[in-house]
Every structure is written in structure tokens, then in C-alpha cells.
Amino acid sequence: MISFSEAELIAWLSPIVWPFIRVLALFSALPVLGQRSVPVRVRVGLAFLIVVAAQASLPAMPQVALDSPRAFMLVLQNVLIGLTLGFAVRTVFAAVEFAGELIGLQMGLNYAGFFDPTGGGQGTVTARFFSTVVGLLFIVINGHLLVVAAIVQSFRAFPVAPEPFAFLRALQPQVWGSEIFALGLWIALPLIGMLLFVNLVLGVISRVAPQMNVLAIGFPVTLGVGMLGMFLTLPMMQAPFTMALERMLSRFV
């Protein structure tokens, strides 16, 4: 008859349980993989597969009884770290969507709002388009592999310990909001400058030829110039997106 003690059971489960909680918390907050369209079973299966495959590179995990108060603190710490890493990636996505909002505002498309199922709020056409493009770009540049590497290396930067809020002093996630505005303006600046020049030209035309209805021709002109600018600048989005993603993930290494 096979028999084992509680200490042996904890020794078997500890290398799996704590990394599994952190990776699963990451997948619940990660863009693309954390959407409602991805089944929960898929996230759980991917988290378990990543934990099993990364066992050789993970440090030794503390052996704590699962029904002790210390185990509750370990669960809280790993959930917070996983959610924070997912929030860091979402910050980069939000910056690109913010750039789309700014471009749509300059193009005059902000009145065409619709329900955004990913965020649960109102979104514009350009912001939704940028969100879809950056989601595809995230997969194409192997951003999901970068995130998996970051979550594995986070166990050395922030080892499993009964201090759930200690990592916050090193990461300072409350200041990441500035990344949204900085990166968003960086991406949208060429198109904003182009549309600003178009508006200046339309203003001059309205002064030179007052009989011309600028409102009638202004919207098609700004819309056409905006679409052309998006077509020309869209291939350049990879560089700022990749740089911002690597900068955010480097905080967990």
C-alpha cells in the first residue's frame, strides 16, 4: 500500500502551486489571452503547461502548509505580482489606444463611438482599429513569449515570500500612468501635426474665400488626410510598441 506524509505532499505541491497561482493571475489580466473570448480552461491549461516547462529554471519554493496563515500571504503575493505584470502590458496597449483616441479626435471621428467589449466602455473607430492592430502585433513579435520569460524571471527578482506588498516598493506601479500619455503622444504626434497643418490650411482658405463652405469640404479633407497618414505611419508602430513593452517587462527581471 502506498502511503505518504503531509510533509512529502507539501514538498511535491510547492514547486507547482505558487508558480501556477502567479502565472494564472497573469493570464487573467493579460491583453489578448485575458479576453473573455479565451475560455478559462485554456488559461488554466496554459498556466499549468508553462509552470511544468519552467521547473528547471525556477528557484526553490518555500514549503508551507496550505492551510496556514503564511500560505494565504503567499497566495496574495503571487496574485498581486501576476496582476501587476498583466497591468504593465495593458499599460502599453492603453497607450496605443490613447493614440488612436487622439487621432480620431483630430480626424473628427470621435462622434462615431460604439461599445468596446474588451474594456466594457465606449470606444472610437480609430482606437478600436489601433487596439486590433497592436493585438496582432503583440503576437507577431512574440510578445507573449517575452511576457512568459518575464514571469519566469520574476521568481528570482521577487521570490516567493510572505510579504505581499514588498515588490510594490521596487516597481512603483502607481507612476505607470505617465507611460500611457508619453507613448500615446509619441505615436500620435506625426498624424496630429499633419492634421494640424490641414486645419491651418482650411482656416486660411476660409479667410481668403469666405464664400466657400469650409465645413462642407473640411471633414472629407481631414478624414482623407487622416486615413492616408494612418496608412503611412502604421508600419512604424512596431518600434515604439516593442521598446515600451521591453521597458515595462524589464522591471520584473
C-alpha positions in Angstrom: 0.0 0.0 0.0 1.3 3.4 -1.0 1.5 5.9 1.8 3.0 9.4 2.2 3.1 12.0 4.8 1.8 15.6 4.8 5.4 16.9 4.5 6.0 14.8 1.4 2.8 16.1 -0.1 3.7 19.7 0.5 7.2 19.1 -0.9 5.6 17.8 -4.1 3.0 20.5 -4.5 5.1 23.6 -3.5 7.1 23.8 -6.8 3.8 23.8 -8.7 1.3 25.6 -6.6 3.0 29.0 -6.1 4.2 29.5 -9.7 0.8 28.3 -11.0 -1.0 31.0 -9.0 1.3 33.7 -10.3 1.0 32.6 -14.0 -2.7 32.2 -13.8 -3.1 35.6 -12.3 -1.1 37.0 -15.2 -3.3 35.3 -17.8 -6.4 36.8 -16.1 -5.1 40.3 -16.7 -3.0 39.9 -19.8 -4.3 41.5 -23.1 -5.2 39.1 -25.9 -5.0 36.0 -23.7 -7.0 37.6 -20.9 -10.1 38.5 -23.1 -13.5 37.0 -22.4 -13.3 35.1 -25.7 -10.5 32.9 -24.4 -12.0 30.1 -22.3 -11.0 29.7 -18.7 -9.9 26.1 -19.3 -7.4 27.3 -21.9 -5.9 29.8 -19.5 -5.6 27.2 -16.8 -4.1 24.7 -19.2 -1.5 27.2 -20.5 -0.6 28.3 -17.0 0.0 24.7 -15.9 2.0 23.9 -19.0 4.2 26.9 -18.5 4.8 26.1 -14.9 5.7 22.4 -15.7 8.0 23.5 -18.5 9.8 26.1 -16.4 10.5 23.9 -13.4 14.2 23.6 -14.3 14.7 27.4 -14.3 12.7 28.2 -11.2 14.3 28.7 -7.8 13.4 26.5 -4.8 10.0 27.3 -3.5 9.2 27.5 0.3 7.4 24.6 1.7 4.4 25.9 3.6 1.3 24.2 4.8 -1.6 25.1 2.6 -3.9 25.7 5.5 -1.7 28.1 7.4 -1.9 31.9 7.5 1.5 32.1 5.8 0.1 30.3 2.8 -2.6 32.9 2.5 0.1 35.6 2.3 2.0 33.7 -0.3 -1.2 33.4 -2.4 -1.8 37.1 -2.1 1.8 37.9 -3.1 1.7 35.8 -6.2 -1.7 37.0 -7.3 -0.6 40.6 -6.9 2.7 40.1 -8.9 0.8 38.3 -11.7 -1.8 41.0 -11.9 0.9 43.7 -11.8 2.7 42.2 -14.7 -0.5 41.9 -16.7 -1.2 45.6 -15.8 2.2 46.6 -17.1 1.4 45.0 -20.5 -2.1 46.6 -20.5 -0.4 50.0 -19.9 1.4 49.7 -23.3 -1.9 48.6 -25.0 -3.7 51.5 -23.4 -1.1 53.9 -24.7 -1.7 52.8 -28.3 -5.4 53.0 -27.8 -4.9 56.5 -26.4 -3.0 57.4 -29.6 -6.0 56.2 -31.6 -8.3 58.4 -29.5 -6.2 61.4 -30.2 -6.0 60.7 -33.9 -9.8 60.1 -34.1 -10.4 63.4 -32.3 -8.3 65.3 -34.9 -10.0 63.5 -37.7 -13.5 64.2 -36.4 -14.4 60.6 -35.8 -15.0 60.8 -32.1 -18.7 61.1 -32.6 -18.7 57.6 -34.1 -18.4 55.8 -30.7 -19.5 52.3 -30.0 -19.4 49.7 -27.2 -15.9 48.2 -26.7 -16.3 44.6 -25.4 -12.7 44.4 -24.2 -12.8 47.4 -22.0 -16.5 47.5 -21.2 -16.9 51.2 -22.2 -17.3 53.4 -25.2 -14.6 53.4 -27.8 -13.9 55.1 -31.1 -13.3 53.7 -34.5 -9.6 54.6 -34.6 -8.9 53.4 -31.0 -10.6 50.1 -31.8 -8.6 49.8 -35.0 -5.3 50.5 -33.2 -6.2 48.1 -30.5 -6.8 45.3 -33.0 -3.6 46.1 -34.9 -1.5 46.2 -31.7 -3.0 42.9 -30.6 -1.9 41.2 -33.8 1.5 42.9 -33.5 1.8 41.6 -30.0 1.6 38.0 -31.3 3.7 38.6 -34.4 6.7 40.0 -32.5 6.4 37.1 -29.9 5.3 39.5 -27.2 3.6 36.6 -25.4 6.9 34.8 -25.2 8.5 37.9 -23.7 5.8 38.0 -21.1 6.3 34.3 -20.3 10.0 34.9 -19.9 9.4 37.9 -17.7 7.0 35.9 -15.4 9.5 33.1 -15.1 12.4 35.5 -14.3 10.2 37.4 -11.8 10.6 34.5 -9.4 14.2 35.5 -9.0 13.6 39.2 -8.8 10.6 38.8 -6.5 10.9 35.4 -4.8 8.0 33.7 -3.1 7.9 35.2 0.4 5.2 36.0 2.9 5.5 39.8 2.2 2.7 40.5 -0.4 3.4 44.2 -0.8 7.2 44.3 -0.7 7.6 44.2 -4.5 5.5 47.4 -4.8 8.3 49.5 -3.4 10.6 48.4 -6.2 8.1 48.5 -9.1 6.2 51.7 -8.2 3.2 50.8 -10.4 1.3 54.0 -9.4 3.6 56.1 -11.7 3.0 53.9 -14.8 0.1 56.1 -15.9 2.5 58.6 -17.3 3.6 55.9 -19.8 0.2 56.0 -21.4 0.3 59.7 -22.2 4.0 59.7 -23.2 3.8 56.7 -25.5 0.4 57.7 -26.8 1.5 61.2 -27.8 4.7 59.8 -29.3 2.7 57.5 -31.6 0.0 60.1 -32.5 2.4 63.1 -32.9 3.1 62.7 -36.6 -0.6 62.4 -37.5 -1.6 65.2 -35.1 1.0 67.5 -36.8 -0.3 66.6 -40.2 -3.9 67.2 -39.4 -3.0 70.5 -37.6 -1.4 71.7 -40.8 -4.5 70.7 -42.7 -6.7 72.7 -40.3 -4.4 75.7 -40.7 -4.7 75.5 -44.5 -8.5 75.2 -44.2 -8.5 78.2 -41.9 -6.5 80.3 -44.5 -8.9 79.2 -47.2 -11.9 80.3 -45.1 -10.4 83.7 -44.8 -9.3 84.1 -48.4 -12.6 82.7 -49.9 -15.4 83.3 -47.4 -18.0 82.2 -49.9 -16.6 78.6 -49.8 -18.3 76.4 -47.3 -15.3 75.1 -45.3 -17.4 72.9 -43.1 -18.6 71.0 -46.1 -15.2 70.3 -47.5 -13.2 70.3 -44.2 -14.5 66.9 -42.9 -13.7 64.9 -46.1 -10.3 66.5 -46.4 -9.3 65.8 -42.8 -10.7 62.3 -43.0 -8.8 61.6 -46.2 -5.6 63.0 -44.9 -6.0 61.1 -41.6 -6.6 57.8 -43.4 -3.6 58.5 -45.6 -1.5 59.3 -42.6 -2.5 56.2 -40.8 -1.6 54.1 -43.8 1.8 55.7 -43.9 2.6 55.7 -40.2 1.1 52.3 -39.2 4.3 50.3 -40.3 6.3 52.5 -37.9 4.3 51.4 -34.8 6.4 48.3 -34.1 9.4 50.3 -32.9 7.7 52.3 -30.1 5.5 49.5 -29.1 8.4 47.0 -28.8 10.5 49.5 -26.9 7.8 50.3 -24.5 6.9 46.6 -23.9 10.5 45.6 -23.3 10.9 48.6 -20.9 7.9 47.6 -18.9 8.9 43.9 -18.7 12.4 44.8 -17.7 11.1 45.9 -14.3 10.3 42.3 -13.4 13.7 40.9 -14.4 
